[in-house]
Amino acid sequence: MQETITTPTMSAPSRSSVSTQDRSSATGHASSTDPQPSKPSVAPPPGKSKGPNSGASVRRMRRIIAEDAEWSLAIVPLLRELCIQHIVKNFQNNPILKQLPPEDQQKVLNHLSPDLPLAVTANLIDDEGYWSRCCMQRWPVCYVAKYGGSWKRMFFERHLENLLKYFIPGTTDPAVILDLLPLCRNYVRRIHVDQFLPPVQLLPRPRSGEQSDSGSEGEMEEPAMDHYQLGDLVAGLSHLEELDLVYGVKDCGMNFEWNLFLFTYHDCHSLAATIKACHTLKIFRLTRSKVDDDKARILIRSLLDHPALEELDLSHNLIGDRGGRAAAKLLSHSRLRVLNLANNQVRAPGAQSLAHALAHNTNLISLNLRLNCIEDEGGQALAHALQTNKCLTTLHLGGNELSEPTATLLSQVLAINTTLTSINLSCNHIGLDGGKQLLEGMSDNRTLLEFDLRLSDVSQESEYLIGQALCANREAAHQRALNPSHFMSPITAKGPENPVG
């Protein structure tokens, strides 16, 4: 009886051990009180149905062990959460977003897959978080600051650029690009394409004896090398401001052929018509595309009197003096602010034409003619133009075979010009005397902030003293920026006089 009283008060370490002890204790009691064999887990023995602890023994023997692997203490999801899960799951077939409260919209957007078709998401979702996930999934490097801080703009611009880079004329369906136009027209402001693939099928090469001595093989192959024409695409992009193109092929490897880098006349005329019709275009770049004088003239002719163009970059091409004269004419018939003709074939006549236009220009602020060959004749013409020009701030003449005569005139310009802030004469032959004259001109200059004379045969002393003058100019410019009122004229600083009394 003592064992029956103390047994219920013992603590069990686990459910299974307690159950084992219960069965063993119940069996022990049955064997000591009733010699008849029976199963204590089914019914209590008659001798134990009475007594002060009979209820505890019954509860102990009636314990049931049930373990469900799927059972948990998690709360049943709210109906709202179940609805959001259903909307996310069926969003492609039934996109529901604008009808939801703002907090529920955000929950749906956070769970949407970045792989949804653009036809569903382009004009419906403006959330930057969703487009950020779309960009990060496709491209490992995403510098959103280049796209005005907009992830959606970045996605559509880079997506369109990828389609253009891998478009194969005659093989790829043009509808692949044109079908995207209604979805991206409001977001694309720049197109940067660094390769255009030519058609796969080439005209057969003429057999031996069939080609004339005039060498017209290139003329026969050129029509078959026309690239994708941008006219229809650009016409549909109402907010396009920048066009940056390279007609060539990247990573061609052992399949290299010069025809892969051919900017055909048909390409040129088509592109000229395209940029002429795009009245929102502000920046046009066509580099590394073998643009010669004739093609440059075709392109520049289409830009005359353009209402919005501010920057033209035709660097790293084959433009000579005739192309330089065309660019000079453009300076007089446009609002161009930046002109880049670096690494071309412009010589003294072309530079003289540019200088004549520059002398009377009131818009251009940057001129880059580095890696041409204008020599002293062209350099002196530009220096004369700078004596009257009042708007140019940046001039790059590096690598142009300039020498002391050009330096002599530029020293006179430095003494009187108040708008130039940056000059580059690196990789020329200025010489020791030319460096001294430039130093003399810098003694009267207070506005120039950068002056590159590397590899120009200038003495170290002259270069050092010019550098000291530049440091003083930069410090003065910094002080003017911090306290502009201190450098104002006395009449402007005082303002209107107050009447006495």
C-alpha positions in Angstrom: 0.0 0.0 0.0 2.9 2.3 0.7 4.2 1.8 -2.9 0.8 2.7 -4.3 0.7 6.0 -2.4 4.2 7.2 -3.3 4.3 6.1 -7.0 2.0 8.9 -8.4 4.3 11.7 -6.9 7.4 10.6 -8.8 8.5 12.8 -11.7 8.9 11.2 -15.2 11.9 12.2 -17.4 10.0 11.6 -20.6 6.7 10.5 -22.0 8.0 7.2 -23.2 9.8 6.3 -19.9 6.8 7.2 -17.9 4.6 5.0 -20.0 7.1 2.1 -19.6 7.1 2.6 -15.8 3.3 2.8 -15.7 3.0 -0.5 -17.5 5.7 -2.1 -15.3 4.2 -0.8 -12.1 0.7 -1.8 -13.2 1.9 -5.3 -14.0 3.7 -5.5 -10.6 0.5 -4.6 -8.7 -1.6 -7.1 -10.7 0.9 -9.9 -10.1 1.1 -9.2 -6.3 -2.6 -8.9 -5.7 -4.2 -11.2 -8.3 -2.6 -14.4 -9.4 -4.7 -14.4 -12.6 -2.8 -13.1 -15.7 -4.4 -10.0 -17.3 -3.4 -6.9 -19.3 -3.3 -3.9 -17.0 -3.5 -1.4 -19.9 -7.0 -2.6 -20.9 -8.8 -2.7 -17.6 -7.8 -2.1 -14.0 -7.7 -5.2 -11.7 -10.7 -5.7 -9.4 -8.6 -5.3 -6.3 -7.5 -1.8 -7.2 -10.9 -0.3 -8.1 -11.3 0.9 -4.5 -9.0 2.9 -2.4 -7.8 6.6 -2.0 -5.4 6.4 -5.1 -7.6 4.4 -7.5 -8.3 7.4 -9.7 -4.6 8.2 -10.2 -3.9 4.7 -11.1 -6.7 4.7 -13.7 -5.4 8.0 -15.3 -1.9 6.5 -15.4 -3.0 3.4 -17.1 -5.3 5.1 -19.6 -2.5 7.4 -21.0 -2.4 7.3 -24.8 0.8 8.0 -26.8 0.1 9.6 -30.3 3.0 11.2 -32.3 2.1 13.1 -35.6 5.2 14.2 -37.7 3.1 17.0 -39.3 1.6 18.4 -36.1 3.0 21.7 -34.8 2.1 24.6 -32.6 2.1 27.1 -35.6 -0.9 29.4 -35.7 -3.2 28.9 -38.7 -2.4 31.7 -41.4 -4.8 34.6 -41.6 -7.2 34.7 -44.5 -5.5 37.8 -45.7 -2.1 36.0 -45.9 -3.7 33.1 -47.8 -5.2 35.6 -50.3 -1.8 37.3 -50.8 -0.2 33.9 -51.4 -2.9 33.1 -54.0 -2.4 36.4 -55.8 1.3 36.0 -56.0 1.0 32.4 -57.2 -1.5 33.4 -60.0 -0.1 36.9 -60.8 1.0 36.0 -64.3 -2.5 35.0 -65.4 -4.5 37.4 -63.1 -2.3 40.4 -62.1 -4.1 42.0 -59.1 -2.2 44.9 -57.5 -3.7 48.4 -57.8 -6.9 47.2 -56.2 -5.1 46.2 -52.9 -4.4 48.4 -49.9 -0.9 49.8 -49.9 0.5 47.5 -47.2 -0.8 44.4 -49.1 0.6 45.7 -52.4 4.0 45.8 -50.8 3.7 42.3 -49.5 2.7 41.1 -53.0 5.6 43.0 -54.6 8.1 41.5 -52.1 7.1 38.0 -53.1 6.8 38.3 -56.9 9.3 36.5 -59.0 11.7 38.6 -61.1 11.1 36.1 -64.0 7.5 37.3 -64.7 6.9 38.3 -68.4 7.6 42.0 -69.1 4.2 42.2 -70.8 2.7 41.7 -67.3 5.0 43.8 -65.2 6.3 46.7 -67.4 3.3 49.1 -67.2 1.9 47.8 -63.9 4.8 47.7 -61.4 6.7 50.9 -60.6 8.2 49.7 -57.3 12.0 50.2 -57.4 12.5 47.3 -55.0 11.1 44.8 -57.5 13.1 46.2 -60.4 16.2 46.2 -58.2 15.8 42.4 -57.7 15.3 42.0 -61.5 18.5 43.8 -62.2 20.6 42.1 -59.5 19.4 38.7 -60.8 20.5 39.4 -64.4 23.7 41.5 -64.0 26.4 41.0 -61.3 27.4 44.7 -61.5 24.7 47.3 -61.3 25.7 51.0 -61.0 22.3 52.6 -60.7 23.6 56.1 -60.4 24.4 56.1 -64.2 20.7 55.7 -64.8 19.5 58.6 -62.7 19.0 56.4 -59.7 16.1 54.5 -61.3 16.3 50.7 -61.3 13.4 50.4 -63.7 15.2 52.6 -66.2 18.4 50.6 -65.8 16.6 47.3 -66.4 14.9 48.4 -69.6 17.9 50.2 -71.1 20.3 47.3 -70.5 17.7 44.8 -71.6 17.2 46.7 -74.9 20.9 47.1 -75.3 21.4 43.3 -75.0 18.8 42.7 -77.7 20.6 45.1 -80.0 24.1 43.7 -79.3 23.1 40.2 -80.3 20.7 41.0 -83.1 21.7 39.2 -86.3 20.2 40.8 -89.5 18.4 38.2 -91.6 18.3 35.7 -88.7 16.8 37.4 -85.7 13.2 38.5 -86.0 12.9 42.3 -85.8 9.7 41.8 -83.8 11.8 40.8 -80.8 12.9 44.4 -80.5 9.8 46.2 -81.8 7.5 44.3 -79.5 9.5 45.7 -76.5 8.9 49.2 -77.7 5.4 49.8 -76.1 6.8 48.5 -72.8 10.0 50.6 -72.6 9.2 53.8 -74.5 8.7 55.8 -71.3 11.8 54.6 -69.5 14.7 54.5 -72.0 16.7 57.7 -72.2 20.0 56.3 -73.4 21.1 53.6 -75.8 24.7 52.4 -75.5 25.6 49.6 -77.9 29.3 48.6 -78.2 28.8 46.1 -81.0 26.6 45.4 -84.0 26.6 42.0 -85.5 26.7 41.6 -89.3 24.5 39.1 -91.2 25.7 35.5 -91.1 25.3 34.9 -94.8 28.0 36.6 -96.9 28.1 36.9 -100.7 30.4 34.3 -102.2 33.8 35.4 -103.0 34.6 35.8 -106.7 36.6 33.0 -108.3 40.0 33.6 -109.6 39.9 35.5 -112.9 36.4 36.9 -112.3 37.5 39.9 -110.3 38.6 42.9 -112.3 41.8 44.9 -111.5 39.7 47.7 -110.1 39.3 45.8 -106.9 35.5 46.0 -106.5 35.3 43.0 -104.1 34.6 45.2 -101.2 31.8 47.0 -103.1 30.1 43.7 -103.8 30.2 42.5 -100.2 29.2 45.8 -98.6 25.4 45.6 -99.2 25.4 42.2 -97.5 27.1 43.6 -94.3 24.4 46.1 -93.4 23.6 46.1 -89.7 20.3 46.6 -87.8 18.6 49.8 -88.7 17.7 51.9 -85.7 15.1 54.1 -87.4 11.9 52.4 -86.2 13.2 51.9 -82.7 14.4 55.4 -82.1 11.3 56.9 -83.6 9.3 55.2 -80.8 11.5 56.3 -77.9 10.0 59.7 -77.1 12.4 60.4 -74.2 15.7 59.3 -75.9 18.5 61.8 -75.1 21.8 59.9 -75.7 22.9 57.5 -78.5 26.3 55.8 -78.0 27.2 53.4 -80.8 30.2 51.3 -82.0 29.9 49.4 -85.3 32.1 46.4 -84.7 32.2 42.9 -83.1 33.6 42.1 -79.7 35.3 38.8 -78.8 35.4 37.5 -82.4 38.6 35.5 -81.6 39.8 33.4 -84.5 36.8 34.4 -86.6 38.3 37.9 -87.2 37.6 39.5 -90.5 37.8 43.2 -91.5 34.2 43.0 -92.7 33.1 42.5 -89.1 34.1 46.1 -88.5 32.5 47.7 -91.6 30.2 50.7 -91.2 28.5 50.7 -94.6 27.1 53.6 -96.5 23.6 52.2 -96.1 24.2 52.1 -92.3 25.5 55.7 -92.5 22.5 57.1 -94.4 20.0 55.2 -92.2 21.7 56.5 -89.0 21.8 60.0 -90.4 18.0 60.0 -91.0 17.5 58.5 -87.6 19.4 61.2 -85.6 17.9 63.9 -87.7 14.4 62.8 -86.8 15.1 62.4 -83.1 14.5 66.0 -81.8 15.1 65.0 -78.2 18.7 63.8 -78.8 21.3 65.7 -76.8 24.4 63.4 -77.0 25.5 61.5 -80.0 28.6 59.3 -80.0 29.9 57.1 -82.8 33.4 55.9 -82.0 35.7 53.1 -83.3 33.6 52.6 -86.4 35.9 53.6 -89.3 34.0 56.8 -90.1 35.8 58.6 -92.9 35.3 62.1 -94.4 32.4 61.1 -96.6 30.5 59.4 -93.9 31.3 62.1 -91.4 29.9 64.7 -93.8 26.7 62.7 -94.2 26.2 62.4 -90.5 27.1 66.1 -89.7 24.8 67.4 -92.5 21.9 65.7 -90.8 22.7 67.5 -87.5 22.8 71.0 -88.8 20.3 73.2 -86.9 19.4 70.3 -84.6 17.2 71.7 -81.9 18.7 69.8 -78.9 22.1 68.4 -79.7 24.8 69.4 -77.2 27.6 66.9 -77.5 29.1 65.2 -80.6 31.8 62.5 -80.2 33.3 61.1 -83.4 36.7 60.1 -81.8 38.8 57.1 -82.9 37.7 57.2 -86.5 39.3 58.1 -89.9 38.1 61.7 -90.2 40.4 64.1 -92.0 40.3 67.8 -93.1 37.0 67.6 -95.0 35.3 66.1 -92.0 36.9 68.8 -89.9 35.4 71.5 -92.1 32.0 69.9 -91.8 32.4 69.9 -88.0 33.3 73.6 -88.2 30.1 74.3 -90.1 28.2 72.5 -87.5 29.6 74.8 -84.8 28.0 77.7 -86.6 24.6 75.9 -87.1 23.9 74.3 -83.8 24.0 74.7 -80.0 26.9 72.2 -79.7 28.7 72.5 -76.3 31.1 69.6 -76.6 33.0 68.4 -79.7 35.4 65.4 -79.6 37.4 64.6 -82.7 40.3 62.8 -80.8 42.4 60.2 -82.6 41.4 61.1 -86.2 43.4 62.4 -89.1 42.7 66.1 -88.9 45.6 68.3 -90.0 46.3 72.0 -90.3 43.5 72.9 -92.8 40.9 71.2 -90.7 42.1 72.9 -87.6 42.1 76.2 -89.3 38.4 75.7 -90.3 37.6 74.8 -86.7 39.5 77.9 -85.4 37.6 80.2 -87.8 34.3 78.9 -86.4 35.5 78.9 -82.8 36.4 82.6 -83.0 32.8 83.6 -83.3 31.2 80.7 -81.4 29.3 81.4 -78.2 28.2 77.9 -77.2 31.2 75.5 -77.3 32.8 74.8 -73.9 35.0 71.8 -74.7 37.1 71.0 -77.8 39.2 67.7 -77.9 41.6 67.3 -80.8 44.2 65.1 -79.2 46.1 62.5 -81.3 45.6 64.3 -84.6 48.4 66.2 -86.5 47.4 69.8 -86.7 51.0 71.0 -86.1 52.0 74.6 -85.5 50.0 76.0 -88.4 46.7 74.6 -86.9 47.8 75.3 -83.3 48.5 79.0 -84.0 45.1 79.3 -85.7 43.4 78.0 -82.6 45.4 80.3 -80.4 44.3 83.3 -82.4 40.7 82.2 -82.1 41.0 81.9 -78.3 42.0 85.6 -78.1 38.4 86.5 -79.1 36.5 83.4 -77.9 34.7 83.9 -74.6 33.1 80.6 -73.9 35.6 77.7 -74.3 36.7 76.3 -71.0 38.5 73.0 -72.0 41.0 72.5 -74.8 42.9 69.3 -75.5 45.7 69.4 -78.0 47.9 66.5 -76.8 49.9 64.6 -79.4 49.6 67.1 -82.3 53.2 67.8 -83.2 53.1 71.3 -81.6 56.2 73.3 -80.8 57.5 76.7 -79.6 55.5 78.9 -82.1 52.2 77.6 -80.8 53.4 78.0 -77.2 54.3 81.6 -77.9 50.8 82.5 -79.0 49.2 80.5 -76.2 51.2 82.5 -73.7 49.6 85.6 -75.0 46.2 83.9 -74.7 46.8 83.0 -71.1 47.5 86.6 -70.2 44.1 87.9 -71.5 41.7 84.9 -71.6 39.4 84.6 -68.5 37.3 81.5 -69.5 39.8 78.7 -70.1 40.1 76.4 -67.0 41.9 73.4 -68.6 44.6 73.1 -71.3 46.4 69.9 -72.3 49.6 70.1 -74.4 51.1 66.8 -73.4 53.1 64.7 -75.8 54.2 67.7 -78.0 57.5 69.5 -78.6 57.1 72.7 -76.6 60.7 72.9 -75.7 62.6 74.8 -73.0 61.9 78.3 -74.5 58.3 77.4 -75.1 57.9 76.4 -71.5 59.4 79.7 -70.3 56.9 81.7 -72.4 54.0 79.6 -71.1 55.3 80.4 -67.6 55.3 84.1 -68.4 51.8 83.9 -69.6 50.7 82.1 -66.4 52.0 85.0 -64.3 49.0 87.1 -65.4 46.4 84.3 -65.5 44.0 83.8 -62.6 41.4 81.3 -64.0 43.4 78.3 -65.4 43.1 75.4 -63.1 44.7 72.5 -65.1 47.6 72.6 -67.5 49.1 69.3 -68.6 52.6 69.6 -70.0 53.8 66.0 -69.6 56.3 64.7 -72.2 56.5 68.1 -73.9 60.2 68.8 -73.4 59.5 71.6 -70.9 62.1 72.1 -68.2 61.4 70.9 -64.7 61.7 74.4 -63.3 59.2 75.8 -65.6 56.8 72.9 -65.0 57.1 73.3 -61.3 56.5 77.1 -61.3 53.5 76.6 -63.6 52.2 74.1 -61.1 52.6 76.6 -58.3 50.6 79.2 -60.2 47.9 76.6 -60.8 47.7 75.8 -57.1 47.2 79.5 -56.3 44.4 79.7 -58.9 42.7 76.6 -57.5 42.9 78.0 -54.0 41.4 81.4 -55.1 38.6 79.5 -57.0 37.9 77.5 -53.8 37.7 80.7 -51.7 35.4 82.3 -54.3 33.1 79.3 -54.1 33.0 79.4 -50.3 32.4 83.2 -50.0 31.1 84.6 -53.4 29.8 87.8 -51.8 33.3 88.8 -50.7 34.5 88.9 -54.4 31.6 90.9 -55.7 32.0 94.4 -56.9 31.5 97.1 -54.3 28.3 98.4 -55.9 26.7 95.0 -56.1 27.8 94.1 -52.6 26.4 97.3 -51.0 23.1 97.2 -52.9 20.9 100.3 -53.2 21.7 103.1 -50.8 19.2 103.7 -48.0 17.7 107.2 -48.0 18.9 109.3 -45.1 16.4 109.8 -42.3 
